[in-house]
Amino acid sequence: MSSEAAGRERGGVARPVFVVALALFTLVFAGLGVWQVQRRSWKLDLIARVEARIHAPPAAAPGPAEWPALDAATAEYRRVVLEGRYLDVSETLTMAVTERGPGFWVLAPFRSDAGFTVFVNRGFVPEDRREAEERRRVAGEPARVVGLLRLTEPGGGFLRANDPVGGRWYSRDVAAIAAACELGAVAPYFVDADAAAEPGPLPQGGMTQLSFRNTHLVYALTWFCLALMSAGAGIYLLRGKAEEEPGA
């Protein structure tokens, strides 16, 4: 057998394997594209629901009877109102990165007139103005707070765990913060106060980050293009085989 014939024989064996592999790639890439289209639809629905919630009239903040049923799909970013008093307990600073640069969120425990305790995120302070003297004292004062309900953020931030002993907080983990402050049971959420809740310049309320990345269309087009390329390569191999057969 000549080397040319041997090469054709090896090519004839390998070609079906490549065609099958390309067919599988086409199916996988197309499936990923469809999945991204579905994710885009979900993201657009989420954005629409959040927009509706943040512009709705505020409702009473959920009490203990409602806590077990709270989830992100139905509760996150709901506009709520609290009436009561800030507790005379030291505020907790948690790391924040905002459009104003790095700094801290100021979390203060609030005892509602309904009889439960919830943390209020009073707002943002820059790193160089983190000291308590830089912001208005609110402990013990009656207050009415309107803001957005946010579910607890357990664990810590990206690659950094919360350090209750050292007082370093990278996420707003309300249960852990409550334990560190010896507060007992608290709501499994916190409230991001509106800007109007703070009469002074600091902390700056109303800075809830509401931008949602929606790059699913780009990803979908990428996967569909890869599917087309795989399908095109498979068709090219099949055509090449068909052209070789008449003169085989």
C-alpha positions as a Markdown table, in Angstrom:
| # | Residue | x | y | z |
|---|---|---|---|---|
| 1 | Met | 0.0 | 0.0 | 0.0 |
| 2 | Ser | 1.4 | 3.4 | -1.0 |
| 3 | Ser | 1.9 | 6.1 | 1.6 |
| 4 | Glu | -0.8 | 8.2 | -0.2 |
| 5 | Ala | -3.3 | 5.3 | 0.1 |
| 6 | Ala | -2.4 | 4.8 | 3.7 |
| 7 | Gly | -3.0 | 8.5 | 4.4 |
| 8 | Arg | -6.4 | 8.4 | 2.7 |
| 9 | Glu | -7.3 | 5.4 | 4.8 |
| 10 | Arg | -6.3 | 7.1 | 8.0 |
| 11 | Gly | -8.2 | 10.2 | 6.9 |
| 12 | Gly | -11.3 | 8.0 | 6.2 |
| 13 | Val | -11.2 | 6.6 | 9.7 |
| 14 | Ala | -10.5 | 10.0 | 11.4 |
| 15 | Arg | -13.1 | 12.0 | 9.4 |
| 16 | Pro | -16.2 | 10.4 | 11.0 |
| 17 | Val | -14.7 | 10.9 | 14.5 |
| 18 | Phe | -14.2 | 14.6 | 13.7 |
| 19 | Val | -17.7 | 14.9 | 12.3 |
| 20 | Val | -19.3 | 13.3 | 15.4 |
| 21 | Ala | -17.2 | 15.5 | 17.7 |
| 22 | Leu | -18.2 | 18.7 | 15.7 |
| 23 | Ala | -21.9 | 17.6 | 15.8 |
| 24 | Leu | -21.6 | 17.3 | 19.6 |
| 25 | Phe | -19.9 | 20.7 | 19.9 |
| 26 | Thr | -22.6 | 22.2 | 17.8 |
| 27 | Leu | -25.3 | 20.8 | 20.1 |
| 28 | Val | -23.5 | 21.9 | 23.2 |
| 29 | Phe | -22.8 | 25.4 | 21.9 |
| 30 | Ala | -26.4 | 25.8 | 20.7 |
| 31 | Gly | -27.6 | 24.7 | 24.1 |
| 32 | Leu | -25.4 | 27.2 | 25.9 |
| 33 | Gly | -26.7 | 29.9 | 23.6 |
| 34 | Val | -30.4 | 29.0 | 24.4 |
| 35 | Trp | -29.5 | 29.0 | 28.1 |
| 36 | Gln | -28.1 | 32.5 | 27.8 |
| 37 | Val | -31.2 | 33.7 | 26.0 |
| 38 | Gln | -33.3 | 32.3 | 28.9 |
| 39 | Arg | -30.9 | 33.9 | 31.4 |
| 40 | Arg | -31.4 | 37.2 | 29.6 |
| 41 | Ser | -35.1 | 36.9 | 29.8 |
| 42 | Trp | -34.8 | 36.2 | 33.6 |
| 43 | Lys | -32.5 | 39.2 | 34.1 |
| 44 | Leu | -34.8 | 41.6 | 32.2 |
| 45 | Asp | -37.7 | 40.3 | 34.3 |
| 46 | Leu | -35.7 | 40.8 | 37.5 |
| 47 | Ile | -34.8 | 44.4 | 36.5 |
| 48 | Ala | -38.5 | 45.2 | 35.8 |
| 49 | Arg | -39.5 | 43.8 | 39.1 |
| 50 | Val | -36.9 | 45.7 | 41.0 |
| 51 | Glu | -37.8 | 48.9 | 39.2 |
| 52 | Ala | -41.4 | 48.4 | 40.2 |
| 53 | Arg | -40.5 | 47.7 | 43.8 |
| 54 | Ile | -38.2 | 50.7 | 44.4 |
| 55 | His | -40.8 | 53.1 | 43.1 |
| 56 | Ala | -43.8 | 51.6 | 45.0 |
| 57 | Pro | -45.2 | 53.3 | 48.1 |
| 58 | Pro | -43.5 | 52.0 | 51.2 |
| 59 | Ala | -45.1 | 49.2 | 53.2 |
| 60 | Ala | -44.5 | 48.2 | 56.8 |
| 61 | Ala | -41.2 | 46.2 | 57.2 |
| 62 | Pro | -41.8 | 42.5 | 57.6 |
| 63 | Gly | -42.2 | 41.3 | 61.2 |
| 64 | Pro | -41.1 | 38.0 | 62.7 |
| 65 | Ala | -44.1 | 36.0 | 61.4 |
| 66 | Glu | -43.0 | 36.8 | 57.9 |
| 67 | Trp | -39.3 | 36.2 | 58.2 |
| 68 | Pro | -39.2 | 32.5 | 57.3 |
| 69 | Ala | -40.9 | 33.1 | 54.0 |
| 70 | Leu | -38.6 | 36.0 | 52.9 |
| 71 | Asp | -36.5 | 35.3 | 49.8 |
| 72 | Ala | -34.7 | 37.3 | 47.1 |
| 73 | Ala | -37.4 | 36.7 | 44.5 |
| 74 | Thr | -40.2 | 38.3 | 46.5 |
| 75 | Ala | -38.6 | 40.5 | 49.1 |
| 76 | Glu | -35.3 | 42.0 | 47.8 |
| 77 | Tyr | -35.4 | 45.7 | 47.1 |
| 78 | Arg | -39.0 | 46.0 | 48.5 |
| 79 | Arg | -39.6 | 49.6 | 49.7 |
| 80 | Val | -40.4 | 49.5 | 53.4 |
| 81 | Val | -41.0 | 51.9 | 56.3 |
| 82 | Leu | -39.8 | 51.5 | 60.0 |
| 83 | Glu | -41.0 | 53.5 | 63.0 |
| 84 | Gly | -39.2 | 53.3 | 66.3 |
| 85 | Arg | -35.9 | 54.2 | 67.9 |
| 86 | Tyr | -32.2 | 53.6 | 67.2 |
| 87 | Leu | -30.7 | 51.5 | 70.0 |
| 88 | Asp | -27.9 | 52.9 | 72.1 |
| 89 | Val | -25.4 | 50.4 | 70.7 |
| 90 | Ser | -22.2 | 51.2 | 68.7 |
| 91 | Glu | -22.7 | 51.3 | 65.0 |
| 92 | Thr | -21.0 | 48.7 | 62.8 |
| 93 | Leu | -18.9 | 49.7 | 59.8 |
| 94 | Thr | -18.8 | 47.3 | 56.8 |
| 95 | Met | -16.5 | 47.7 | 53.8 |
| 96 | Ala | -18.1 | 49.4 | 50.8 |
| 97 | Val | -16.9 | 50.2 | 47.3 |
| 98 | Thr | -19.2 | 52.8 | 45.6 |
| 99 | Glu | -19.3 | 55.4 | 42.9 |
| 100 | Arg | -17.8 | 57.8 | 45.5 |
| 101 | Gly | -14.8 | 55.5 | 46.1 |
| 102 | Pro | -14.0 | 53.1 | 48.9 |
| 103 | Gly | -15.4 | 53.5 | 52.4 |
| 104 | Phe | -17.9 | 52.0 | 54.8 |
| 105 | Trp | -21.6 | 51.4 | 55.2 |
| 106 | Val | -22.9 | 52.5 | 58.6 |
| 107 | Leu | -25.2 | 49.8 | 60.2 |
| 108 | Ala | -27.2 | 50.8 | 63.2 |
| 109 | Pro | -29.6 | 48.6 | 65.2 |
| 110 | Phe | -33.1 | 49.9 | 65.2 |
| 111 | Arg | -36.0 | 48.8 | 67.5 |
| 112 | Ser | -39.3 | 49.1 | 65.7 |
| 113 | Asp | -42.5 | 50.0 | 67.4 |
| 114 | Ala | -43.7 | 46.6 | 66.3 |
| 115 | Gly | -41.4 | 45.0 | 68.8 |
| 116 | Phe | -38.5 | 43.6 | 66.7 |
| 117 | Thr | -34.9 | 44.7 | 66.0 |
| 118 | Val | -33.6 | 45.3 | 62.5 |
| 119 | Phe | -30.4 | 46.8 | 61.2 |
| 120 | Val | -30.6 | 50.0 | 59.3 |
| 121 | Asn | -27.9 | 50.9 | 56.8 |
| 122 | Arg | -27.7 | 54.6 | 57.5 |
| 123 | Gly | -25.5 | 55.1 | 54.4 |
| 124 | Phe | -22.0 | 55.6 | 53.2 |
| 125 | Val | -19.0 | 57.3 | 54.8 |
| 126 | Pro | -15.6 | 57.7 | 53.1 |
| 127 | Glu | -12.5 | 56.0 | 54.6 |
| 128 | Asp | -11.1 | 59.2 | 56.0 |
| 129 | Arg | -14.4 | 60.1 | 57.8 |
| 130 | Arg | -15.1 | 56.8 | 59.5 |
| 131 | Glu | -15.0 | 58.1 | 63.0 |
| 132 | Ala | -18.3 | 58.4 | 64.9 |
| 133 | Glu | -17.7 | 62.1 | 65.5 |
| 134 | Glu | -18.0 | 62.7 | 61.7 |
| 135 | Arg | -21.7 | 61.7 | 61.6 |
| 136 | Arg | -24.8 | 62.7 | 63.6 |
| 137 | Arg | -25.6 | 60.6 | 66.6 |
| 138 | Val | -29.0 | 58.9 | 66.4 |
| 139 | Ala | -29.0 | 56.5 | 69.4 |
| 140 | Gly | -32.2 | 56.7 | 71.5 |
| 141 | Glu | -33.9 | 59.1 | 69.1 |
| 142 | Pro | -37.4 | 58.3 | 67.7 |
| 143 | Ala | -37.2 | 58.0 | 64.0 |
| 144 | Arg | -39.1 | 57.0 | 60.9 |
| 145 | Val | -36.9 | 55.3 | 58.3 |
| 146 | Val | -38.0 | 54.6 | 54.7 |
| 147 | Gly | -35.7 | 52.5 | 52.5 |
| 148 | Leu | -35.1 | 49.3 | 50.6 |
| 149 | Leu | -35.2 | 45.9 | 52.2 |
| 150 | Arg | -32.0 | 43.9 | 51.6 |
| 151 | Leu | -31.4 | 40.3 | 52.6 |
| 152 | Thr | -28.5 | 39.5 | 54.9 |
| 153 | Glu | -25.1 | 38.9 | 53.3 |
| 154 | Pro | -23.6 | 36.0 | 55.2 |
| 155 | Gly | -20.0 | 35.0 | 55.3 |
| 156 | Gly | -18.0 | 37.9 | 54.0 |
| 157 | Gly | -16.8 | 39.5 | 50.8 |
| 158 | Phe | -15.0 | 38.2 | 47.8 |
| 159 | Leu | -11.9 | 36.2 | 49.1 |
| 160 | Arg | -12.2 | 37.8 | 52.6 |
| 161 | Ala | -14.2 | 36.4 | 55.5 |
| 162 | Asn | -15.7 | 38.6 | 58.2 |
| 163 | Asp | -13.6 | 39.0 | 61.3 |
| 164 | Pro | -16.0 | 39.7 | 64.2 |
| 165 | Val | -13.2 | 39.6 | 66.8 |
| 166 | Gly | -11.1 | 42.1 | 65.0 |
| 167 | Gly | -14.1 | 44.2 | 64.0 |
| 168 | Arg | -13.5 | 43.9 | 60.3 |
| 169 | Trp | -16.7 | 43.3 | 58.3 |
| 170 | Tyr | -16.6 | 42.8 | 54.5 |
| 171 | Ser | -20.3 | 42.0 | 54.2 |
| 172 | Arg | -23.5 | 42.9 | 55.9 |
| 173 | Asp | -24.1 | 39.7 | 57.8 |
| 174 | Val | -26.8 | 40.8 | 60.2 |
| 175 | Ala | -26.8 | 37.6 | 62.3 |
| 176 | Ala | -23.1 | 37.7 | 62.9 |
| 177 | Ile | -23.1 | 41.5 | 63.5 |
| 178 | Ala | -26.0 | 41.0 | 66.0 |
| 179 | Ala | -24.1 | 38.3 | 67.8 |
| 180 | Ala | -20.9 | 40.5 | 68.0 |
| 181 | Cys | -23.1 | 43.3 | 69.4 |
| 182 | Glu | -24.9 | 40.9 | 71.8 |
| 183 | Leu | -28.3 | 42.0 | 70.4 |
| 184 | Gly | -30.1 | 38.7 | 70.3 |
| 185 | Ala | -32.5 | 37.9 | 67.5 |
| 186 | Val | -32.7 | 40.4 | 64.7 |
| 187 | Ala | -34.5 | 40.5 | 61.3 |
| 188 | Pro | -32.8 | 38.4 | 58.6 |
| 189 | Tyr | -32.6 | 41.6 | 56.5 |
| 190 | Phe | -31.4 | 45.2 | 56.8 |
| 191 | Val | -32.9 | 48.4 | 55.4 |
| 192 | Asp | -30.9 | 50.7 | 53.1 |
| 193 | Ala | -32.1 | 54.1 | 54.3 |
| 194 | Asp | -33.2 | 56.6 | 51.7 |
| 195 | Ala | -31.2 | 59.8 | 51.3 |
| 196 | Ala | -34.0 | 61.8 | 53.1 |
| 197 | Ala | -33.5 | 59.7 | 56.2 |
| 198 | Glu | -30.3 | 61.6 | 57.1 |
| 199 | Pro | -30.5 | 65.3 | 57.6 |
| 200 | Gly | -26.7 | 65.8 | 57.6 |
| 201 | Pro | -24.1 | 65.2 | 54.9 |
| 202 | Leu | -22.9 | 62.0 | 56.5 |
| 203 | Pro | -23.6 | 59.2 | 56.3 |
| 204 | Gln | -25.0 | 59.5 | 52.8 |
| 205 | Gly | -28.1 | 57.4 | 52.4 |
| 206 | Gly | -29.9 | 56.4 | 49.2 |
| 207 | Met | -26.8 | 54.8 | 47.7 |
| 208 | Thr | -28.2 | 51.3 | 47.1 |
| 209 | Gln | -26.3 | 49.9 | 44.1 |
| 210 | Leu | -29.1 | 49.0 | 41.6 |
| 211 | Ser | -27.1 | 48.3 | 38.5 |
| 212 | Phe | -27.4 | 44.7 | 37.1 |
| 213 | Arg | -25.0 | 43.4 | 34.6 |
| 214 | Asn | -26.9 | 42.1 | 31.6 |
| 215 | Thr | -24.3 | 40.7 | 29.1 |
| 216 | His | -26.3 | 37.6 | 28.3 |
| 217 | Leu | -27.1 | 38.7 | 24.8 |
| 218 | Val | -23.3 | 38.9 | 24.0 |
| 219 | Tyr | -22.7 | 35.5 | 25.5 |
| 220 | Ala | -25.6 | 34.0 | 23.6 |
| 221 | Leu | -24.3 | 35.4 | 20.3 |
| 222 | Thr | -20.9 | 34.1 | 21.1 |
| 223 | Trp | -22.2 | 30.5 | 21.7 |
| 224 | Phe | -24.4 | 30.6 | 18.6 |
| 225 | Cys | -21.5 | 31.7 | 16.5 |
| 226 | Leu | -19.4 | 28.8 | 17.8 |
| 227 | Ala | -22.3 | 26.5 | 17.1 |
| 228 | Leu | -22.4 | 27.7 | 13.5 |
| 229 | Met | -18.6 | 27.4 | 13.1 |
| 230 | Ser | -18.7 | 23.8 | 14.4 |
| 231 | Ala | -21.6 | 23.0 | 12.1 |
| 232 | Gly | -19.9 | 24.6 | 9.2 |
| 233 | Ala | -16.7 | 22.6 | 9.8 |
| 234 | Gly | -18.7 | 19.4 | 10.0 |
| 235 | Ile | -20.5 | 20.1 | 6.7 |
| 236 | Tyr | -17.1 | 20.9 | 5.1 |
| 237 | Leu | -15.7 | 17.5 | 6.2 |
| 238 | Leu | -18.8 | 15.7 | 5.0 |
| 239 | Arg | -18.6 | 17.4 | 1.6 |
| 240 | Gly | -15.0 | 16.6 | 1.3 |
| 241 | Lys | -15.7 | 12.9 | 1.9 |
| 242 | Ala | -18.5 | 12.9 | -0.7 |
| 243 | Glu | -16.2 | 14.5 | -3.3 |
| 244 | Glu | -13.5 | 11.9 | -2.7 |
| 245 | Glu | -15.8 | 8.8 | -2.9 |
| 246 | Pro | -16.5 | 8.9 | -6.7 |
| 247 | Gly | -12.9 | 8.6 | -7.6 |
| 248 | Ala | -12.0 | 6.2 | -4.7 |
